[in-house]
Amino acid sequence: MVLKKSSLLFVVILTFCEAIAKEAGNGLSQSKGKVKSPVNVQRAHEYEPTWESLDARPLPSWYDEGKIGIFIHWGVYSVPGFGSEWFWFSWKTSKNERIVNFMDQNYPPGFTYQDFGHQFTAEFYNATKWTELFKKSGAKYVVLTSKHHEGYTLWPSKYAFSWNAMAVGAHRNLLGELAEAIRSDSDLRFGLYHSLYEWFNPLWIADLATNLTTDEFVKFKTLPELYELVNEYQPDIVWSDGEWEAPDSYWQSKEFLAWLYNESPVKDFVVTNDRWGHKTLCTHGGYYTCADRYNPGILQPHKWENCMTLDKISWGYRRNAQIEDYLTPDELIKTIAETVSCGGLRLVRMRRKPTQFVWTGQNNQSYNWLWLMEHKCPV
């Protein structure tokens, strides 16, 4: 009998997983998969606002045991659904010809990006259904984009006046609903992506004009927002981004992380990444991301994460995407195996329309593969 390519890959991956399970030996349970270990960090001392001190904090064990997570990019950029999540920047700053033509051909003169906000209705959004889907996938943690570089927040932030999901568009606390559903109906860990900077925020532009000798944007926007997120929603992961325009000293990253690890309500179990300043990637922070779609191919000494997309082109929803633009189940499972075998975790980005979750047969196959990795590959 001739095996199909996908069947052959199944056999290879299953063999790989069984070998790892055998090697793990007494760390596994035959019926449950893994014996749970303590999730809290044993803090021997208070962490100082220095990288030497902060980098010495061990990762909570739950993160290493997770292996696969779901990354949700959802925001106003989902409304035009064209190009990528960088739509606004590509339209107004880069003057991308395709984006400019798209707007000229489909929207009236004077139409602004903020007008898209009113169309971000989320009328079919059901956080409980999303949670059921994530549980079926076998993923162990979920990271929601609370705010991308456009500045629109999915929660009613006091620091995003009239540019948040409660005030404009859905008129709902989209973040809060998902946090509640995940914690009520699953054992999934809930993380939050947050962009440090915003393309067109006047305070950010003003700080740039002074060559970052002022920090009004950080004092009145970035830091208050981060404290609000942590105190209100107590995320298991703070997934920082948008750091590359400024050093960590401008963002006051070390001071924030010291508070997060010492005093915050999540101090004993929170996990952070490495995007805290233009020189911190792959050097400082909790686990390393190093770059989008990072996949070194060899075993790494430091815990790392491969944040990637099923869509090979965009992190956000694209209504003109073709099926060939997406990873096949074979490609996805190959990358997961490569990542996990090299000591990394896989954060898989799924796409959403402004109204609901987008689902295709290809997605369904991919989720079946994720289930396989979790239930047959207890690593």
C-alpha positions in Angstrom: 0.0 0.0 0.0 1.3 3.5 -0.9 1.0 6.0 1.9 -0.3 9.5 1.0 2.1 12.3 1.9 0.0 13.5 4.9 -0.3 9.9 6.2 3.4 9.4 5.9 4.0 12.6 7.8 1.5 11.5 10.5 3.6 8.3 11.0 6.9 10.3 11.1 5.5 12.8 13.6 3.8 10.1 15.7 7.1 8.2 15.9 8.9 11.4 16.9 6.4 12.1 19.6 6.5 8.5 21.0 10.3 8.7 21.1 10.2 11.9 23.1 7.5 10.5 25.4 9.7 7.4 26.1 12.7 9.6 26.7 10.7 11.7 29.2 10.0 8.5 31.1 8.8 9.1 34.7 7.8 12.7 33.9 4.7 11.4 32.1 1.4 9.8 33.0 0.0 7.1 30.7 -3.5 8.3 31.2 -3.3 12.0 31.6 -0.3 12.9 29.4 1.8 15.0 31.9 2.1 15.2 35.7 1.3 18.8 36.6 4.1 20.7 38.3 3.9 23.9 40.4 3.1 26.9 38.2 4.4 29.6 40.5 7.8 31.2 40.5 9.7 30.7 43.8 10.9 34.2 44.4 14.0 34.3 46.6 14.3 38.1 46.5 12.8 41.2 45.1 13.8 41.9 41.5 15.7 45.1 40.8 15.0 47.3 37.7 18.1 46.0 36.0 18.4 43.5 33.3 20.8 41.4 35.4 18.2 41.0 38.1 15.2 40.7 35.8 16.8 38.2 33.5 17.5 36.0 36.5 13.8 35.3 37.2 12.9 31.8 36.2 10.0 31.2 33.9 6.9 29.8 35.6 6.7 26.1 34.7 3.3 26.3 33.2 4.7 28.1 30.2 7.3 25.4 29.3 4.6 22.8 29.5 2.3 24.7 27.1 4.1 24.0 23.8 1.3 25.4 21.6 -0.6 28.7 21.8 -3.2 30.6 19.8 -2.4 34.2 18.7 -5.5 36.4 17.9 -4.9 39.5 15.8 -8.2 41.4 15.8 -8.7 45.2 15.5 -10.0 47.9 13.2 -7.6 46.7 10.5 -9.9 43.7 10.2 -12.6 45.9 8.6 -10.8 46.9 5.4 -9.2 43.4 5.5 -6.7 44.3 2.8 -3.0 44.3 2.7 -2.2 43.6 6.4 -2.7 44.8 9.9 -0.4 47.7 9.0 -3.1 49.0 6.6 -3.4 52.5 8.2 0.4 53.0 8.2 0.7 51.7 4.6 -2.1 54.0 3.4 -1.0 57.3 5.1 2.7 57.0 5.7 4.2 54.5 3.2 1.7 55.5 0.5 1.5 51.9 -0.7 0.1 52.1 -4.2 -2.1 49.0 -3.8 -3.6 50.4 -0.5 -4.1 53.9 -1.9 -5.9 52.5 -5.0 -8.0 50.2 -2.9 -9.2 53.2 -0.9 -9.8 55.4 -4.0 -11.8 52.7 -5.7 -13.9 51.6 -2.8 -14.5 54.5 -0.4 -15.6 58.1 -0.9 -13.3 61.1 -0.6 -12.7 62.2 2.9 -13.1 58.7 4.3 -10.8 58.3 7.3 -9.3 55.3 9.1 -11.4 56.2 12.1 -14.5 55.7 10.0 -13.6 52.0 9.8 -13.9 51.9 13.6 -17.7 52.3 13.4 -17.8 49.2 11.2 -15.9 47.1 13.7 -19.2 45.7 15.0 -18.3 42.2 16.3 -22.0 41.4 16.1 -21.4 37.6 15.8 -18.6 37.5 18.4 -19.2 34.8 21.0 -16.3 34.4 23.5 -17.7 31.1 24.7 -17.7 29.6 21.2 -14.1 30.8 20.7 -13.1 29.2 23.9 -14.7 25.9 22.9 -12.8 26.0 19.6 -9.5 26.7 21.4 -10.0 23.8 23.8 -10.6 21.5 20.9 -7.4 22.5 19.2 -5.3 21.2 22.1 -3.5 24.6 22.6 -2.6 25.5 26.1 -2.6 29.2 26.0 -4.2 32.1 24.1 -2.8 35.5 23.4 -5.2 38.3 22.3 -4.0 41.5 20.7 -5.4 44.0 23.2 -4.0 46.9 21.2 -2.0 47.0 18.0 0.0 49.9 16.6 -3.2 51.7 15.5 -4.0 52.4 19.2 -7.5 51.0 19.2 -8.1 49.0 22.4 -10.3 46.0 22.8 -11.2 47.0 26.3 -12.7 50.2 27.6 -9.4 51.8 28.5 -9.4 55.1 30.3 -6.3 56.0 28.3 -7.9 55.4 24.8 -10.7 57.9 24.9 -13.2 57.4 22.1 -10.8 54.9 20.4 -11.8 51.7 22.1 -14.2 48.8 21.5 -16.7 50.1 24.1 -16.9 53.6 22.7 -16.6 52.9 19.0 -17.8 49.9 16.9 -18.8 46.9 19.0 -19.7 48.9 22.1 -18.6 45.9 24.1 -15.6 44.9 26.3 -14.3 42.3 23.8 -11.2 41.6 25.8 -13.1 41.2 29.1 -15.6 38.8 27.6 -12.9 36.5 26.3 -10.9 36.7 29.5 -14.1 35.7 31.4 -15.0 32.8 29.0 -11.5 31.3 29.0 -11.2 31.4 32.8 -14.7 30.1 33.4 -14.9 27.4 30.8 -11.3 26.1 30.3 -7.9 25.5 31.7 -6.3 27.7 29.1 -3.9 30.4 30.1 -4.8 33.9 28.9 -2.2 36.3 27.6 -2.4 39.8 26.2 -0.4 41.4 23.4 0.2 45.1 23.8 2.0 47.5 21.5 4.2 50.0 23.3 3.9 52.6 20.5 1.2 54.0 18.3 1.8 55.2 14.8 -0.2 58.5 14.9 -0.6 59.3 18.6 0.2 63.0 19.0 2.2 62.4 22.2 4.4 59.8 20.5 4.9 62.1 17.5 5.8 64.9 19.9 8.4 62.8 21.7 9.9 61.7 18.4 10.3 65.4 17.4 12.5 65.9 20.5 14.6 62.8 19.6 13.0 61.1 22.6 14.4 63.5 25.1 10.8 63.8 26.4 8.6 60.9 27.4 5.1 62.3 27.6 3.7 59.4 25.5 5.2 56.8 28.0 4.0 58.7 31.1 0.5 59.4 29.9 -0.3 56.5 27.6 1.9 53.5 27.5 2.6 52.9 31.2 -0.9 53.8 32.5 -2.3 51.4 29.9 0.0 48.5 30.9 -0.8 49.0 34.6 -4.5 49.1 33.8 -4.3 45.9 31.7 -2.5 44.0 34.4 -4.6 45.1 37.3 -7.9 44.7 35.6 -7.4 41.5 33.6 -4.4 39.8 35.3 -2.9 38.2 32.2 -0.8 35.1 32.3 1.4 36.6 29.6 2.4 40.2 28.8 3.3 40.0 25.1 5.0 43.3 24.4 5.6 44.7 20.8 6.3 48.0 19.1 9.5 48.5 21.0 12.0 49.0 18.1 11.7 52.7 17.8 13.2 53.5 21.2 15.5 52.1 23.9 14.1 50.3 26.9 15.1 53.4 29.0 12.5 55.5 27.1 9.8 52.9 27.6 10.8 52.5 31.3 10.6 48.8 30.7 12.9 47.7 33.5 10.8 49.7 36.0 7.6 48.2 34.8 8.9 44.6 34.8 10.2 45.0 38.3 6.8 46.1 39.4 5.2 43.2 37.4 7.5 40.6 39.1 7.4 42.1 42.6 4.1 43.7 43.3 1.5 43.1 40.6 -1.4 40.7 41.1 0.2 38.3 38.6 3.8 38.4 40.0 4.0 34.7 40.8 2.8 33.3 37.4 3.1 35.9 34.7 5.4 35.3 31.7 6.9 38.0 29.5 8.7 38.1 26.2 11.8 40.1 25.0 10.3 43.1 23.2 11.0 45.9 25.6 13.4 48.2 23.7 15.3 48.3 20.4 18.2 46.3 21.8 16.4 43.7 24.0 15.3 41.2 21.3 16.8 37.8 21.9 18.8 39.3 24.8 16.6 40.4 27.7 13.1 39.5 29.1 11.4 36.3 29.9 11.3 34.0 26.9 12.8 35.1 23.5 10.9 35.7 20.3 14.0 37.2 18.4 11.9 37.9 15.3 8.5 37.1 13.8 8.4 33.5 12.6 11.7 32.8 14.4 12.8 29.2 13.8 16.5 28.6 14.4 16.5 24.9 13.6 18.8 23.9 16.4 18.4 23.5 20.2 18.5 26.8 22.0 19.9 27.3 25.5 17.1 29.9 26.4 13.4 29.2 26.2 12.0 30.8 23.0 8.8 31.1 21.1 8.0 30.9 17.4 5.2 33.3 16.8 3.9 32.7 13.3 0.9 32.9 11.1 -1.2 30.4 9.1 -1.4 33.2 6.5 2.0 33.5 5.0 1.5 37.2 4.2 -0.4 38.9 7.0 -1.0 38.7 10.7 -4.4 40.3 10.2 -7.5 39.2 8.3 -7.3 39.6 4.5 -10.6 39.2 2.6 -8.7 38.6 -0.6 -6.5 35.8 0.7 -6.3 32.7 -1.4 -6.1 29.1 0.0 -2.6 28.7 -1.3 -1.6 31.7 0.9 -2.1 29.5 4.0 0.2 26.9 5.5 -1.0 23.4 4.8 -1.5 20.9 7.7 1.7 19.2 6.6 3.7 22.5 6.7 2.1 23.4 10.1 2.9 20.1 11.8 6.5 20.1 10.4 7.1 23.6 11.8 5.6 22.6 15.2 7.8 19.6 15.4 10.9 21.6 14.5 10.0 24.2 17.1 9.2 21.9 20.0 12.2 19.7 19.3 14.5 22.7 19.5 13.1 23.8 22.9 10.6 26.4 21.6 6.9 27.0 21.9 4.6 27.6 18.9 2.2 30.6 18.9 -0.1 30.2 16.0 -2.0 33.2 14.6 -5.6 32.7 13.5 -7.6 35.2 11.6 -10.8 37.1 12.4 -13.3 39.2 10.5 -14.6 42.4 12.1 -17.8 40.5 12.8 -16.8 37.0 13.7 -14.2 34.2 13.6 -13.2 33.1 10.1 -13.2 29.3 9.6 -12.3 27.1 6.6 -11.7 23.4 5.9 -8.0 24.2 5.9 -8.2 25.7 9.3 -10.1 22.7 10.6 -7.4 20.3 9.3 -4.8 22.4 11.0 -6.6 22.3 14.3 -6.9 18.6 14.0 -3.1 18.5 13.7 -2.7 20.7 16.7 -4.9 18.2 18.6 -2.6 15.4 17.5 0.5 17.2 18.7 -1.0 17.8 22.1 -2.5 14.3 22.7 0.1 12.2 21.0 3.2 14.3 21.7 3.2 15.1 25.4 6.4 17.2 25.4 
